[in-house]
Amino acid sequence: MRSRNDRIIAGIMLLPSVILILVFVYGFIFQTIRTSMTDWGENLDNPAMALQVEKNFVGLENYRELMTDPMQFEFRTSMVNTFFFTILFVVGCVFVGFMLALLLDMNVKFEGVFRTIFLFPMALSLVVTGTIWRWLLQPEGLNALPNRLFGLEPYTFNWLSSRKRVLEFDWNDVPMYLTYIGLFILAILAFNYFAKRRWRSMGIVAGLGGILVFLYAVGFWENNIWPQLGITNREGTFIPTPEPKGYQVALSGIVIAAIWQMAGYTMAMFLAGIRGISEELREAARVDGCSEFGVYWRIVLPQLTPVAISAVIVLGHISLKIFDLVFAMTGRQNFQTIVPGIMVYGAFDTNRYATASAIAVIMLVLVSLVIVPYLWTQLRSRES
Amino acid sequence: MKRRLSLFLILALFVALVGATNAQEDEDLSGQLEIFSWWAGDEGPALEALIALYNEAYPNVEVINATVTGGSGVNARAVLKTRMLGGDPPDSFQVHAGEELTGTWVVAGRMEDLTFLYEENGWFDAFPQDLIDLLTYDGGIYSVPVNIHRSNVMWYSPAHLEEWGIEAPTSWEQFLTETCPTLQEAGVTPLVVGEAWTVNHLWESVALGVLGADGWNGIWTGETDPMGDDMIAVWDTFGDVLACSNIDEDAAGLSWQQAIDKVLAGEAGFNIMGDWAAGYMVTTLGLEPGEGFGYMPAPDTAGVFMWLSDSFGLPNGIANRDNTIAWLTLLGSVEGQNAFNPLKGSIPARVDAVEAAPELYNAYLQSAAMDWSENTLVGSLVHGAAANERFMGEFGQVVEIFRQAGSLAAANAMSTICIQSGACG
C-alpha cells in the first residue's frame, strides 16, 4: 500500500515538469518540424506576415532547396564550416585543456591562482570574447605587435577576413565522402566484432558494407535514390555546376577565440579526472619502475577516457550550435564564416520562416547525432 | 470599523474615477504612445527632440520610447517581427520608406491607409511626387517620411587630392582610366570599401551610374532585364571598380567609419557611402564640409538623387490610434522635420522645410536639400526603398557569386532572386 501511494505522489509531483517539458520542448520541436514542411514565406501570393497566414504543406521541398538550389550555396558553406569548426575546436580544446591540466598536476605553487586564471575566460559571455578577439585580430591589433615592439615587419595574415580556402572539394562529391565514412565506421565495427569473436554480428556488418559498396559502384544512389527524392538534376549531381567548398581560412580567428574561451573548462574536467585517480595506483607504477612519462601515458591517460568523451560531447554540441561568437566576430553577411545558427537568423529576417525552421531542424538532427549515442551509452552503463 | 473603511475606499475610488474622466475631458489626448525605432546612441537626441515637441503639444500623453540598437535596424526589425506575430504591435514604428514597409507589412494587411492624413495636411504638395509614388501601394499611402539620406555620394579629402595632383572623377570611365592608375602608382588605395554591406552599397552607385535613372527604375518594374547586356555591363564595371579597391585586403574588417577614416588619413582616395558619413565627419570628427572633406555625386550619377528615408506608419489594431495620428501629423510638419533633421544629420523629406529655417543646416545638408528638390529621385536598394526584404537579404549572395564566378553568373543569380522574391515587377 505504502509503495503504491508513494508512486502516485511521485507521479503527481513530476507531472508539472513533465507537462511543461512536453509543451515547451517537444511541442515546439514538433511545431518547428511542421513549419519546416510548409511554404510559409516562400509563397509570393501569401504574405509571410499576414494576420491569417496561409501555410501549405510542401513536404521536404525546403530541405531539397537547401541542399541543391544554387542560390542556397550559403547554407552548404555553413554546413562545411560547422564541420571544420567542430573538429578544430574540439581537438584544440581537448589538447590545450589536457596540457594545462597536466601542468597544474605537477604540484605547482599557487595552483589555485592559475586554475582561476585558466578558468576565467569561461565566465565571459561569448559575445564579449568575440568582441575582444575581433579587436585583437584586426590588422592594427596583434598583427602589428612585432612592428610596435621590435620594429619588425607587421604580420599580414587576415585572421578573420581571408578569402582563402584550403582542402577544397566539390559539394557534389559529398555523398561519395559520406559513403566512405559509412564504410569506415562499418569496418571498425566489423573489426571490433572480429576481435571479440562475435561472428554473426561481424557477418551482418560486413554484409551491410558489401551491399553499400556494390550499390555505390553500380550508381544506385545517383540513378535511383536521389532522383526519386527529387534532389538531383539530370547529370546525377546535386547542383548543375561544381560548387567548391573547403576550410575557410577566415574561420581560424574564430577557432582561436573559441578555444581560448573553452580550454579552461576542459582543463577543469581533466584536472578533476586526474585527481580522481588514486595516488596508490601511480605509486605502484613508480615502484615497479615506470618513468614519470609512463605513469601519465599508461596509468592516467587510459582512465581519463570517460572524461575525454564527456568533454567532446559538451564541446561538440556547443560548436554545432555556435551563433553568438561568430555573430560578434564577423557579423551576419559574411560568406566566409557563415554558420547554420546565423543562417536561421538571416532567414527569419527575410521572412522565410519555413526555411529558417528547416535549418533549425537540421541543426537539431546534427546535435542529436552527437548527444543521443552518448545518452544511450550513459544510461546503459548505469543500468549494468 | 471594517465596513466604514471599505465604504470610504469605495468613495475614494469613485472620486478618483470621476476626477480622471474630468481630466480626460479637459485635455485633447491622454494615455500612452509607444514609439518603436532603432534611433539610439548618436541618433537618440534627434528622436528626443521630436518627443519633446510632441509632449509640449500633448502634455497628458505618456510617450514610451522603445528603441532597439543596431545600425539600419538589423536588430529592431527582428524584434518588431516578433511583436507583430505575437499580436502586440507598437503604436508606431520606424521603417525604411518604400519596399521594406510595403513588401512586408502593407501586403500583409497590417497597416492603415494614411491618404486621409496626406489630404488633411496638404502633404501631396510638400513631398516630391517621386517619393510619394514609392510610398504608394495599390492606391494607398502607408507611411510618413521623416528624413532623407542620399546613397550615391562620393567622399574625398580635398587636401590630399591636391597633394596627389588629381581631381575627383565625374564618370566611372574617368575613374578607371585616369584616377585609379595614378593613385595606384602613388601607393594609395583608389577606392576604399568596408564590410559586406558597404560593398553592396557601392554596387548600387555603380549600377545607377551605368544604367541611368530610368534603367535603374526599370529593374524594379521589369523593364530592365536582369540578364540583359546593360546588367552585364554593370557587373563588368563593378568588377573593374572593385579591382581598384581594397576588397581583397582588409575590407571585410572595416566598418564604414573606418573606411572614411582611411580617406581622411590619405591612405585611400575615395569612398562611396551614404551621407550619414557627413554627419560622422561634421559632428564626431569636427570637420568643415568642403574644407575638411569634399563630396560630390558618385561618378555618372550627377543630377540623380538615390534616396532612402526613415518613416513611420499606423499599424492596424493599436490601442492609441488618436495619439499616433497626432504623432504622424507632427512628423510630417515643417516644425517636426526641422526639429529632427539637423540633429540627425539628414535633410527633411518636405521640400519646403529647409527654406523655412536654413540656418539650422550646414553647408553639405543645404546642398543636399537643393539636389533633393531639383534632381531626379530614385530609391535605394540596399536601404530598403527599391526592393523587398527578401531581395535585399539575398542580394549579398549575388555579390558573393559575382566575386567567385564573374558577371554572367551574377546576372544569372540576380534573375533567380528576382523571380524568387518577386521584387522585379
Chai-1 contact restraints between the chains, C-beta under 6 A:
chainA,res_idxA,chainB,res_idxB,connection_type,confidence,min_distance_angstrom,max_distance_angstrom,comment,restraint_id
A,L44,B,G422,contact,1.0,0.0,6.0,A-B,restraint_1
A,P47,B,V107,contact,1.0,0.0,6.0,A-B,restraint_2
A,P47,B,A108,contact,1.0,0.0,6.0,A-B,restraint_3
A,M49,B,T104,contact,1.0,0.0,6.0,A-B,restraint_4
A,M49,B,A108,contact,1.0,0.0,6.0,A-B,restraint_5
A,A50,B,A108,contact,1.0,0.0,6.0,A-B,restraint_6
A,A50,B,G109,contact,1.0,0.0,6.0,A-B,restraint_7
A,M71,B,T416,contact,1.0,0.0,6.0,A-B,restraint_8
A,E74,B,Q397,contact,1.0,0.0,6.0,A-B,restraint_9
A,Q138,B,G253,contact,1.0,0.0,6.0,A-B,restraint_10
A,P139,B,D250,contact,1.0,0.0,6.0,A-B,restraint_11
A,S161,B,A252,contact,1.0,0.0,6.0,A-B,restraint_12
A,S161,B,G253,contact,1.0,0.0,6.0,A-B,restraint_13
A,Q333,B,A196,contact,1.0,0.0,6.0,A-B,restraint_14
A,Q333,B,G396,contact,1.0,0.0,6.0,A-B,restraint_15
A,F335,B,E400,contact,1.0,0.0,6.0,A-B,restraint_16
A,D349,B,A78,contact,1.0,0.0,6.0,A-B,restraint_17
A,T350,B,E389,contact,1.0,0.0,6.0,A-B,restraint_18
A,T350,B,R390,contact,1.0,0.0,6.0,A-B,restraint_19
A,T350,B,G393,contact,1.0,0.0,6.0,A-B,restraint_20
A,N351,B,E389,contact,1.0,0.0,6.0,A-B,restraint_21
